[in-house]
């Protein structure tokens, strides 16, 4: 009898253990993430900020600014860490985590600009406000666009080229999984310029890292981009700003007005913006001085300089190295051609990365020879030009690239060229547009700004596409004066452009359709 009773008690205990819900494990606190162990990663701090108790987040000094503060956007857990995949690596990254109750279940990582070693804190804040867990990195160095940090440090060059973003992504996902108790259901990339290049690098090299990518004005052909930039500076400044071929910035508006006169109204709307400059056949010789030099014309040597800026860098056999400036971009030529010194990012690239010689003089630049040297030494590490995106597409990945037609730093023709290369490999335009769409922005300079409607949201359409299967057929851009919207226009998936219906307010996007232009 005692044995039967004992057995009954044991069975009852087991049943109670099995049928009673397990006690919930307490969610990790923000501060507890400081002790999280990740191989080759050191978490230096994990701090919670809660407004209005906490008003600002201290931001470390950068190559361009002293240490400062950023307003706390919402309650967050800020994780600061660094990764050391090699003995010469120190990849700082941060992960900002909203409370579980306001987390949208997704990761958004944000990109960088140029060769700058600095986390994009403003972009982190913007992602956090939308409910994302957000991540960003300094790409493995602290330094600016002179690239001096790279000389003698090949591992840091690899970190900048691709390793820093990839490792940050893996580590951020682990931190998210630990903090929330479940992984991010989707991961988004959002970047422009170098950030655009980083997005394309991820799609090409690490297609499992991100589910959807915004790659704005991508600097993905680094060796040719820097050769093209240095060529433009060399053409304009090799003999100084008093040389006959130098175009003073006071003449940029003259060239710009002539380009608009030739091409602005071709799309049926004279609005100060060239809708598709690649269809513009502006001949700068039309404003060549017929007599002495004057403020409203270009001398013969200046005409040759302008022609070179439009044409872009070429090899000795005539093949294009990198596209040139587009008609309509003239007001921003000063970045490359205004002087008195060439743009530092191009000169620093050749000085420190290609030649490893701090005394290298840009006046010795030879576009054919030095481009080939850059390709041989750095191309396979830095460039992100592989058009085969089959692995990324197979995972359901989506890409939106955008680029301003008036970009003064990265030629818009580069994005068109890459998109065309993808369509050639991925089964033509129709198959490509199922996962990759390019939106050209008339009048926009580098990543933002310029004439015409250049304010837009790419993230919302990308989310709608990746999460609901509805591709963007147009994206509405706007222009504002004194914070009041006074013009809207659709941005269209390339090769389409915005076509005026022929009636109605030309400042209203509703009076335009996306189609294949015939002008």
N, C-alpha and C positions, 0 to 999 in steps of 0.2 A: 504494500500500500504506500509506503514511504517513497519507494522508487518511482511509482506512477505519479505521485504528487510532485516529486522533484522534476520529473520530465515535463509535467504540465507547466510548472513555473518557468522552466527554461524556454519552452515553446512560446509561452506568453510574452516573455521578455524579448525574444527574438522578433516576434510579430510586432511588438510595440516599437522596436527599433527600426524595423523595415517600414512600417506604415506611418510612423510619425515623420513629418517633413524635417529634413535636416536644418539645423540652425544656419541662417545665412552668415556667410563669412563677411566680416566687416570690410568695406571698400577701403583701399589704401588711401591714406591722407596724402596731400600734396608733399608735405615734408618727408614722408617715408620714401618717396621716389629717389631721394638723395642717396639711399643705400642700395638702389637697384644695381645688380651686377650684369654688365653687358661686356662681352669680350672686346678688348682694345678700346674701351670707352671709359672715361672718367666723368662722372656727374659731379659738377662743382657746387651746384646749388639747386634747390627746388623750393620755390617761394610762392605763397598764395598772396594775391592782391585783390582786395575787395573794396570797391568804391561805395560810399564816400569816405570810408575810413582811410583807404589808401588812395591818394590822388595822382601820384606819378610813379612811373617805372624808371629807375636809373638806367641810362644807356651808356655803354662805354665809349671812350673816345675813338674816333675814326681818323683815317689819313686826312680828312678834310674838315673835321670839327672836333672841338673839345668835348669832354664828357657832358652829358645833358640829361634831360628827363623827357619821357613820353607820357602823355595823359593816359591813365588807366581806362581802357575802353569799356570793359565789362569785368566781372569777376573772372579771374583766371589763375591757373597754376603755371608758373614760369619755370621751365626746366632748362638750365644752362649746362652744357657738357662739351667735351672735346674728344675726338677720336684720334688714335695714333696707329694707323695701319702699317706705317714704316717708322724707322728711327728718325727720319727727317720730316715726319708729318705731324701737324697739329691743326686738326680740322675742328674749329669751333662751330657749334650749332646750338640752336634753341628750339624748344617745342613748347608752344603755348596751348594750354588745355582749358576749355570752358567747363563749368560744372556739368555733371552728367545729365542733369535735368534739361539743360539748354544745348547740349551737344547734338548736332545733326547726324552724327554717326559717320562723318567723313573726315578725311585728311585733306588739307590744301597746303602744298608746299609752294614757296615763293622764290622767284629767281633773283639774279644779280645783274649788275651793270658793268660793262667793260671788264677790266682785269682787277677791279677794286676788291680788296679784301674787307668786306663789311656786310653784316647781316642787314637785310631790308626790313627794318623794324616797322615802318609805316605799312608795308604790305602785310606783315604779320598781324598788325592791329586790324586792318581791314578784313582779313580772313576770319579773325576771331569774332568780329561783330556780326558776321553772317552765320555764326554757329559752328564753324569749322574748328577742329584741332589744327593748329598751324605750325609749320616748321620752316626754318631757314638756316643757311650756313654762310660762313665767310669764305668758303671754297678753299680753306687751308692756308691762308696767309693774311697778314695785316699789311696792306700797302695800297698804293694808288695805281693810276694808269701809266706810270712810267715803267712798269714791269721789272724794276731793279730787283725785286724780291726773288725773281726766277733764276737769276744768273748763278750757276753752280748748284742749283737745287732741282735736279730732274724729277725727284719724287713730288715736289710741290707743283711742278708743271702738270704732272699726271693728276694730282689732287684737283687742281683747278679745272683740268680738261674734262674729267668725268667721275673720278673716284669719290670726291667729297659729296656730291649730290647723291650718288647711289648709296653710300654708307649712311648719310644722314637719313635717307628715306627708310632704310631697313631699321635703323635705330629708333627713329620716330615711331614707326609702326609698333615696335616692341614696347616702347614707353606708353603708347596709347592703349595697347592690349593690357598692360599691367594696371594702368590707372582706372580704366573703365570696366575691366573684367571681360572685355570682348574686343575683337579687332575692328578696325575701321572697315565699314562695308564697301567703301569706294575711296580711291585716292586721286586727287586732282593736282595738276601742275599748272602754275600761273606765272608767266614771266615774259619780259620783253627785252630785246637786244641780246646781251649774253644770256639773259633768262630765257629768251626764245630758243637760242642755241642749246641751252641745257635741256629744254623740253624735247627737242628733236633728238638729242643725244640719248636721252632716256628711252624714247620710242625705238631707237635703232639698236642700242646696246643692251638695255635692260627692260624689255617690253612688259615684264611682270610688275614693274614698280608702280606704274600709274595706269588708271583706267581711262583718263581723259586729260588732254593737254591743250593749254593755250600757249602758242609759240608766236609772240609778237615780234615783228621785225628781226627775225633770227640772224644772229652773227655766226651762222653755222659753217661757213667756208672761211675759217679764220685766216689761213695762210694767204688766200687770195684777197680777202677783205683788207688785210693790213697792207698787202702789196698795192692794192688799188688805192687805199688811202694815202700811202706814202707817195705814190705816183702823182696824185693830184697836188700834194704839197710841193713835190719836186718841180712839177711843171710850172707852178705859180711862183715859188719862192727861192729857187736854186740860185738866182742871181740877186736876190734881195728885193725889197719893196720899191726901190727906185729904178728897177730894170724896165726896159720897154714892154716886156711881156706881162708884167704884173697888172692885174685889174684892181683898181682901188675899190673898196666896198661902196663908195658913193655911186659907182656905176651899176651896182647890182640891180637897183630898181629900174634902170633903163633897159637892161636885158630882160628883166621879168616882164615889164610892160610889153615889150616887143613879142615875147613868147605868148603872152595872153592874147595880143592882137591877132596872132597867127592861128591860135588853136582854141581859145576859150569858147567861142560860140559854135564850134563844130558840133557840139552835142545838142544844139538848139536852145541853150540857155547861157547868156552872157552874165556870169555871176562871180567872176574873178577867180574861178577855179577850173583847171583842166581836168575833166572827168577821167580820161584815160590818156596820159601823156605818151604812151607807147605808140599811139596812133597820130601823134603830132609830128609834123615834118617842118619844124621851125629851122630856118637857115639864119644863123647869127650874122652872116655877112650882110644881111639887109640893113644893119645898123653900123656898118663900117664907115668911119669918117672919110669924107670925100676931099677933105683938105687937112687943115691942122687939127690936132687933138682938141676935143671939146668935151664938156660934161654930159652931152647927150648922144655920144657915139663912141665906138671902140676903134682904136688904131689897129693897123694890120697885125702887129704882134699880139695885141690883146684879143683879137678875133681868133687867132690860132690857139691861144690859151683857152678861150671859151669852148672852142671846138674839141680840144683835148679833154676838158672836163665833162662835156656831154658824151664823148666817145668812150671814156674809161680806159683802163689799162689793157694793153694787148702784148702778146708774145711777139717776137721778131717776125714770125711767119703770118701775123695778122689774126691769130686766134685770140678770142677774148679771154683775158685773165679775170676781169671783174667788170660788171657793167658800170657805166658812168652816171652822172647826174641826169635827172629827167627834166624836160621843160616844165617850168612852174616852180622849180626848187631854188631859183636864183637868189631869193632874198636871204637864204641861209647858207650861201656858199662860204661865208667867212670862216666857218669851222674848219674847212679843209684848205682854203686858198687865201684867207684874209691876212695871215701872218701876224707879226713879222717872223715868227717861228712856226714850223710845221706842227700839226696836231701831235700831242705827246704820245698818244696811244699807238700810232703807227711807227713813229721813230723809236719809241721804247721797245716795241716788239722786235725790230731788227737789231737794235743796239744790244739788248740784254738776252733775248731768246734765240735769235738766229746766229748773230756773230759773237755773242758773249764778250763784247768790247765796249766799255763805257765811253771810249773816245771815238766811236764810229760817227762819221759825219754824213748826214743825210744827202749832202750834195754829191756824194760818191754813189748814190743809189742807181742801180741798173735794173730796170724793171724785169727784163727777161731772165737775166742771170740770177738775181736775188730772189725772185719768186720760185724758181726751180730749187734753189738752195733751201728756202723755207719749207717747200713741199717735202724735200728729202729728209730734212731733220725733224720736222714737227707735224707734218700732214697727217700721218697715221694716228698720232696721239690726239691732236686737237680738232681736226675737222669732223663735222657731223653731216656728211653729204650722201650717205648710203640711201638710195631710193627704195630699197627692199624693206617694206614695213609689214611683211606678211605675218610675222609672229605677233606683232602688235594688233593687227587687224583681227587675227584669229581669236584673240581674247575679248573681242568686242570693243577695243579701244577706239577713241575718237580724237581727232585733232582739228583745232581751228587755228589757222595762222592768219594774222593780219599785218598789213604793212602800209605805211603812208607813201603815197606817190611822190611827195615832196621831201622824202627823207634825205637829210644832208650828211648822215654819218654811215648808213648802211644802204647801199643802193637797192631800191625796190625791185629792180630787175633780178636780184639774187633770189628773192622769194618766188618770183615767177619761174625762174630757171629750175629751182628745186622742185616746185610743184609739177612742172612739166616732166621732170625726170621720174617722179613718182608715178605719174599717169602712164608713162611708157613701160614701167616695170609691173605695175599693179593692175593691168588689164584695161587701160583706157580711162577716159574721163568719167564715164558712168560708174564703173566699179570703184574708182578712186573716191568719188564724191559720196560713196556710201559710208566712208569713215574719215575722210580728210577733205576739208574745205578751206579755201584761201579767200580772204576778203581784203581787197585793196581799198585804201581810204584816200580819196582825192583831196589834195591840198594839205595833208597832214605831214608834219616833219617827223623827227625821230621819236617814235613811241607815243607822242602826244603833241598837241599844239599845232599851229599853222592856221592857214585861212580855211574858211568853210566849216562844215559840220564835222568835228573831230572828237566829239565826246560820245561814248557808246559803252554798252555792256556786252562783253563777250562771254562772261561766266554763266549768266542765266541761260542763254541759248545752248551753251555746251552742256549744262546740266540737263536741260530738256531733251537734248539729243541722246546723251548717254543713258539717262534714266528712264526715258519714255519712248525712245526710238523715233523721235520726230526731228529730222535734220533742219537746220536753219536755212530758209530760202531767201531771207533778207534780214539785215540787222539795222535798226534805225539809229542813225547818228544825229547829233544835234549841235548847234552853235548857240552860244549865249552872249549877250551883252549886258553888263551890270547885273549878272545872275538871273537874267530873264531870257528864256529860250526864244530866239527870233528866226531860227531856220532849222528845218529837219530834212533829212535825205536818207534814202535807203542805201546801205552798203550791200553789194551783191556778190554771190559766190563766183569767183573767177572761172571762166573768162567773161561772165556777164558784167554789165554796167548799168547804172541808173539811167533810164530813158524817160525823158519828159513826155507826158501824154499829149501835149499840145495845147492844153487849156488849164486854167486854174493857177493859183498862187505858186510860183516857182520856189517859194520858201517852205512849202508844205510837202512832206514826203508822200502824202496820199496822192499827189499828182504825178508820181513817177512809178514806173514798173521796172523790174529787173529783166533784162533781155540781152541778146547778142547785138552789139552796136553795128551799124552800117556806115557810120560817118568815117 
